[in-house]
Amino acid sequence: MIVINSIKALLKRIKRFLARRFSKIIEVNKKYEKPRLKMNLLTSICLLFLRIYLLFLVVILFYKFYTLVR
């Protein structure tokens, strides 16, 4: 019973610690949640293409790492 209570207390302390650390990040994310600039369709498509390209490069990087380690 004492162990369970100490684990619960530890989890509460960890939760409070993380909430304090990430509160500023959450505040900034809420502030900039909606973009202030208007983008046309071509800009949106280009940004989408760049995101997909970046994910593709990351996948290639992990694949290369996996083949070298194995």
C-alpha positions, 0 to 999 in steps of 0.5 A, a space after each residue: 500500500 505504501 509503495 502504491 501511494 509513493 508511486 502515485 505521488 511520484 506520478 503526480 510530481 512528474 505530471 506537474 513538472 511536465 505541465 510547468 515545462 510545456 505550458 509555454 509551448 502550449 501557449 505559443 502553439 495556441 497563439 499561432 494556431 491559425 496562420 495570419 497570412 493568406 496563401 494561394 492554392 499554388 503556395 499550399 501545394 508547394 508546401 505540401 510537396 515540400 513536407 512530403 519530400 522531407 518525409 521521404 528524405 527522413 525515411 531514406 535516412 532511417 533506411 540507410 541507418 538500418 541497413 548499416 547497423 544490420 
